Amino acid sequence: MDSRDYIGRDEGEGASRQNFQAEMEAERIAEALVFASAQPVSEAFIADRLPGNFNVRAVMLRIKEQYAPRGVNLVQVDDAWAFRTAADLSFVIRRDENEVKKLSRAALEVLAIIAYHQPVTRAEIEDIRGVQTSRGTLDVLMEAGWVRFRGRRRTPGRPVTLGTTRDFLDHFGLEELRDLPGIEELKGAGLLSGRIPANFNIPSPLMSDELTEDEDPITQMDLEELGLLAPRGASED
């Protein structure tokens, strides 16, 4: 064999080792970033901190596979990642006594409507439920971090549209909204009566956080109007 063949082979093996080491370092960095965060870490955040041009989704999937048989799993939450206790071991983890109070039936109904029908306005929620929805019910869902203001509908009165958050997905163990149970799954879990209307259906939730054609973005003025921000120039106490 020509000596140049040996040189070429050595160079190829050296490059392979360097690539392997770079991939291992990328995995270590990504693992550390997720481990150090109390909240799911976005792929964009991870990509900004990796030394090189890596396919972040591929990196995270490799780490996910490594943790699959362990007591802690790497889970995907929308376009972000988090470490969570393996689902089959949840029974051994003691829950904090100060856990968020159990949601009322009204709050559960409103949360379900928002999850499946988003973007949805308060009036549309009330139309579906057939009763008025108190501001307190929405406040509970927003304080839990599961519901957010999305935008404003381009209709008279410009009502605010509501949608779920990444924390909602994280809390209920969903990677994305399409993982929400369908009608057959809900029936199987006993959550739907056997005597439901023939024309009853469960809509497919919106898969994107992007505003729809009939929504405008929330502005500074909107937030002030909704009482989420103090008016500009307002004097402090």
C-alpha positions as CSV (number, residue, x, y, z in Angstrom):
1,M,0.0,0.0,0.0
2,D,1.3,3.5,-0.9
3,S,2.4,5.6,2.1
4,R,0.0,8.3,0.9
5,D,-2.9,5.8,1.6
6,Y,-1.7,5.5,5.2
7,I,-1.4,9.3,5.5
8,G,-4.9,9.8,4.1
9,R,-6.4,7.1,6.4
10,D,-4.7,8.7,9.4
11,E,-6.0,12.1,8.5
12,G,-9.5,10.7,8.0
13,E,-9.4,9.0,11.4
14,G,-8.1,12.1,13.0
15,A,-10.9,14.1,11.5
16,S,-13.5,11.5,12.7
17,R,-12.1,11.7,16.2
18,Q,-12.3,15.5,16.2
19,N,-15.9,15.4,15.0
20,F,-16.8,12.8,17.7
21,Q,-15.1,14.9,20.4
22,A,-16.9,18.1,19.1
23,E,-20.3,16.2,19.2
24,M,-19.6,14.9,22.7
25,E,-18.7,18.4,23.9
26,A,-21.9,19.8,22.3
27,E,-23.9,17.2,24.2
28,R,-22.2,18.0,27.5
29,I,-22.9,21.7,27.0
30,A,-26.5,21.2,26.1
31,E,-27.0,18.8,29.0
32,A,-25.5,21.3,31.4
33,L,-27.7,24.1,30.1
34,V,-30.9,22.1,30.6
35,F,-29.8,20.7,33.9
36,A,-29.1,24.2,35.3
37,S,-32.4,25.7,34.3
38,A,-35.6,25.4,36.3
39,Q,-37.6,26.1,33.2
40,P,-37.6,24.3,29.8
41,V,-34.7,25.6,27.7
42,S,-35.4,26.6,24.1
43,E,-33.4,25.1,21.2
44,A,-32.5,28.6,20.1
45,F,-30.9,29.3,23.5
46,I,-28.9,26.1,23.3
47,A,-27.8,26.8,19.7
48,D,-26.4,30.2,20.7
49,R,-24.2,28.6,23.2
50,L,-22.8,25.6,21.3
51,P,-19.3,26.0,19.9
52,G,-20.0,25.4,16.2
53,N,-22.8,24.7,13.8
54,F,-24.7,21.8,15.2
55,N,-28.2,20.4,14.6
56,V,-29.6,21.1,18.0
57,R,-32.6,18.8,17.6
58,A,-30.3,15.9,16.7
59,V,-28.1,16.6,19.7
60,M,-31.1,16.7,22.1
61,L,-32.5,13.5,20.7
62,R,-29.3,11.7,21.3
63,I,-29.3,12.9,24.9
64,K,-32.9,12.0,25.2
65,E,-32.1,8.4,24.1
66,Q,-29.3,8.2,26.7
67,Y,-31.6,9.2,29.5
68,A,-34.6,7.1,28.4
69,P,-33.9,4.1,30.8
70,R,-33.0,6.3,33.7
71,G,-34.9,7.8,36.6
72,V,-34.7,11.2,35.1
73,N,-35.7,11.7,31.5
74,L,-35.0,14.5,29.0
75,V,-38.4,15.6,27.7
76,Q,-39.4,17.9,24.8
77,V,-41.8,20.8,25.6
78,D,-42.8,22.5,22.3
79,D,-39.4,23.8,21.0
80,A,-37.7,23.5,24.4
81,W,-36.2,20.8,26.6
82,A,-36.3,19.9,30.3
83,F,-35.3,17.1,32.7
84,R,-38.2,15.5,34.5
85,T,-38.7,12.5,36.7
86,A,-39.5,9.4,34.8
87,A,-43.3,9.0,34.5
88,D,-43.3,5.5,36.1
89,L,-41.5,6.9,39.2
90,S,-43.7,9.8,39.9
91,F,-45.4,7.9,42.8
92,V,-42.2,8.0,44.8
93,I,-41.8,11.8,44.7
94,R,-43.5,13.6,47.5
95,R,-45.5,16.5,46.4
96,D,-45.0,19.9,48.0
97,E,-47.7,20.6,50.6
98,N,-48.0,24.1,49.1
99,E,-48.9,22.7,45.7
100,V,-51.3,24.9,43.6
101,K,-54.9,24.4,44.8
102,K,-57.0,22.0,42.8
103,L,-58.7,23.9,39.9
104,S,-62.5,24.4,40.1
105,R,-64.7,22.8,37.5
106,A,-65.2,26.2,35.9
107,A,-61.5,26.7,35.6
108,L,-60.9,23.2,34.1
109,E,-63.7,23.9,31.6
110,V,-62.2,27.2,30.6
111,L,-58.7,25.8,30.3
112,A,-59.9,22.9,28.1
113,I,-61.8,25.3,25.8
114,I,-58.7,27.6,25.5
115,A,-56.4,24.6,24.8
116,Y,-58.6,23.1,22.0
117,H,-60.1,26.3,20.5
118,Q,-57.2,28.8,20.8
119,P,-57.0,31.5,19.8
120,V,-60.3,32.2,21.5
121,T,-61.9,35.2,23.1
122,R,-63.8,35.4,26.4
123,A,-67.1,35.8,24.6
124,E,-66.4,32.7,22.5
125,I,-65.6,30.8,25.7
126,E,-68.9,31.9,27.2
127,D,-70.7,31.0,24.1
128,I,-69.3,27.4,24.2
129,R,-69.9,27.0,28.0
130,G,-73.3,28.7,27.9
131,V,-72.5,30.7,31.1
132,Q,-70.5,33.8,31.9
133,T,-66.9,33.4,32.8
134,S,-65.7,35.4,35.8
135,R,-62.4,37.3,35.6
136,G,-61.3,35.4,38.7
137,T,-61.4,32.2,36.7
138,L,-59.1,33.6,34.1
139,D,-56.9,35.1,36.7
140,V,-56.3,31.7,38.3
141,L,-55.2,30.2,35.0
142,M,-52.9,33.1,34.3
143,E,-51.4,33.1,37.7
144,A,-50.7,29.4,37.2
145,G,-48.8,30.4,34.0
146,W,-51.0,28.1,31.8
147,V,-52.9,30.8,29.9
148,R,-51.7,34.0,28.2
149,F,-53.0,36.9,26.1
150,R,-52.2,36.2,22.5
151,G,-53.4,39.2,20.6
152,R,-56.5,41.2,19.7
153,R,-59.2,40.0,17.2
154,R,-59.8,42.2,14.2
155,T,-63.5,42.5,14.9
156,P,-65.6,45.3,16.5
157,G,-64.4,45.9,20.1
158,R,-61.1,44.2,19.3
159,P,-61.5,41.5,22.0
160,V,-58.4,39.9,23.4
161,T,-57.5,36.4,22.3
162,L,-56.3,33.8,24.7
163,G,-54.0,30.8,24.3
164,T,-52.0,28.3,26.3
165,T,-48.4,28.6,27.3
166,R,-45.2,26.4,27.3
167,D,-45.7,26.0,31.0
168,F,-49.1,24.4,30.3
169,L,-47.5,21.8,28.1
170,D,-44.8,21.2,30.6
171,H,-47.2,20.8,33.5
172,F,-49.4,18.3,31.7
173,G,-46.5,16.4,30.2
174,L,-47.2,17.3,26.6
175,E,-44.5,17.8,23.9
176,E,-46.9,19.9,21.8
177,L,-50.6,20.7,21.5
178,R,-51.3,17.8,19.1
179,D,-50.6,15.5,22.0
180,L,-53.9,16.6,23.6
181,P,-56.3,13.7,23.9
182,G,-58.8,13.2,21.1
183,I,-62.5,12.3,21.5
184,E,-61.9,8.6,21.7
185,E,-59.2,9.0,24.3
186,L,-61.5,11.2,26.4
187,K,-64.3,8.7,26.2
188,G,-61.9,5.9,27.2
189,A,-60.8,7.8,30.2
190,G,-64.5,8.3,31.2
191,L,-64.3,12.1,30.8
192,L,-67.1,12.2,28.2
193,S,-70.6,10.9,28.7
194,G,-71.8,8.2,26.4
195,R,-74.8,10.3,25.6
196,I,-73.0,13.2,23.8
197,P,-74.7,14.9,20.8
198,A,-74.2,13.2,17.5
199,N,-72.6,16.3,16.0
200,F,-70.2,16.8,18.9
201,N,-66.6,17.2,17.9
202,I,-63.3,18.2,19.4
203,P,-61.3,20.7,17.3
204,S,-57.7,20.3,16.5
205,P,-55.8,23.0,18.4
206,L,-53.7,25.6,16.6
207,M,-50.1,24.2,16.3
208,S,-48.3,27.5,16.0
209,D,-47.9,30.5,18.4
210,E,-47.9,32.8,15.4
211,L,-50.8,35.2,15.2
212,T,-53.6,34.3,12.8
213,E,-54.8,36.5,10.0
214,D,-57.5,38.0,12.1
215,E,-55.3,38.8,15.1
216,D,-53.2,41.9,15.9
217,P,-50.3,41.8,18.3
218,I,-50.6,43.0,21.9
219,T,-49.2,46.5,22.2
220,Q,-47.9,48.5,25.2
221,M,-51.2,50.4,25.1
222,D,-53.2,47.2,25.2
223,L,-51.2,45.9,28.2
224,E,-51.9,49.2,30.0
225,E,-55.6,48.9,29.1
226,L,-55.7,45.4,30.5
227,G,-54.1,46.5,33.7
228,L,-50.9,44.5,33.1
229,L,-48.7,47.5,33.0
230,A,-48.8,50.9,34.7
231,P,-49.5,53.7,32.2
232,R,-46.5,55.4,30.8
233,G,-45.5,58.5,32.8
234,A,-47.5,57.4,35.8
235,S,-45.9,58.6,39.0
236,E,-44.7,55.9,41.4
237,D,-46.0,55.8,45.0
